[in-house]
Amino acid sequence: MSNVQGKKICLALPYSHPDPYIREMRYRTATSIAASLMKRVILHPIKKS
């Protein structure tokens, strides 16, 4: 992520799954990646349900 100035970044990950453990892991992964992006670039979180 060295040259992202002025570029749009979209983070899209699947959340749905029949197994609650898988859903939780997907949520935690998305949260971790979003936090990392927010530290490096401007990221505007958009949540879809």
N, C-alpha and C positions, 0 to 999 in steps of 0.2 A: 504494500500500500504506500509506495513512495511518492507517486504523483497523482493524487486524487483531487487536488484543488480544482474546484469548479465542476466536478463530475457528480452525477447522481448515483447513489448506491442504494440498491433495493435488497433487503434481506428477506428471503422467503423460505420458510421451512414448514413441513407438514406437522400439524398438531394431532390430528385425529388418529385414533387407533383403538381397537377394542380393549387392549391391555392398559390399565391405569399406570403401570410402571413405565411403559414405553411413552405414554403421553407426558408423564412427569419428566422423563429424561429429555424429551424433545423440547419441553418448556425451558428446562435448565440450560440446554445447549443454546437455544435462541437467545435467552437472557444474557448468557456469557458472551456470545458473539456480539450482540448489540452493545453491551458495555464496552467491549474492546474497541468497537468502531467509534463509539461516542468519545473515547479518549483520544482518538487519532483524527477524526474528522467530525464535521457537523452531521449528525444523523437525526432526522425527525421521525420518531417512532409512529407508525400507523398500525393500529391493532384492528384486525378483522375477526369477527366471531362467526 
